[in-house]
Amino acid sequence: MKPLLYTFRRCPFAIRARLALKVSGVEVDMHEVSLRDKPQALLACSPKGTVPVIQFSDGRVIEESL
């Protein structure tokens, strides 16, 4: 199962995350979120509700860039 990336089209941090994933060849499923109406699944894995957030099938979550 591919990791799930929560993203927002105009967020500069999310743009960089998408570019890094593309360059690295990592395949992800992308879920475009509305920052006004954040999905419960995003808030469940990252209570801050910021993007980008990547959730792996084993439950690991990366919510900040290194």
N, C-alpha and C positions, 0 to 999 in steps of 0.2 A: 504494500500500500504506500502511495506517495505521501510525503509530508504536505500539510495544509498551510498555505501562506495567507494570512489575513492582510489585506493591503488597501490602500486608498490611492486613487489615480494621481492626485496632485500633491501628495505628501513627498517632500524631497528625500526623506529617509526611506520611505517605501520604494521610491524610484530606484535609489541606489541598491536596495536589497534585491529588487527584481533584476537589475542589471548584473549584479554579482552572481546571482543564481544562474542566469542565462550564460554568462561567460564560463562559469565553472561546470556547466553541463548538468547540474542537478535538476531533476524534474520534480515539479511540485504542482499540486492543485491550488489554484488561486481563488480566493473568495474576496470579491470587492465589497467593502463595507461602507455604509453611510455613517459618518461620524455623528450625525444627529440622532440616529436610531441604531445604536450598536447592538449586534446580535448577542443573545445570551451565551452562545457557545464561545464567542470571543471573550466575554467577561468572565466566563467560568475558567478559562485557561490563563487569562491575564486580567486580573481585577483593575489594573490601571486603565485598560481600554484604549491603549495607544497602538498605533501601527508603525512599523510592520511587526507581526508576530508570526512565528512559524511553529507549528505543532506537529510533532512526529508521531507515528503510529504507536510507539511504545510509551507515549504519554509525556515525553520530554517537551519542554517549551523553551524557545529562545525569544525573549521579548525586547532585547536591546542588542545593538550591534557591538561587537568587540572592538 
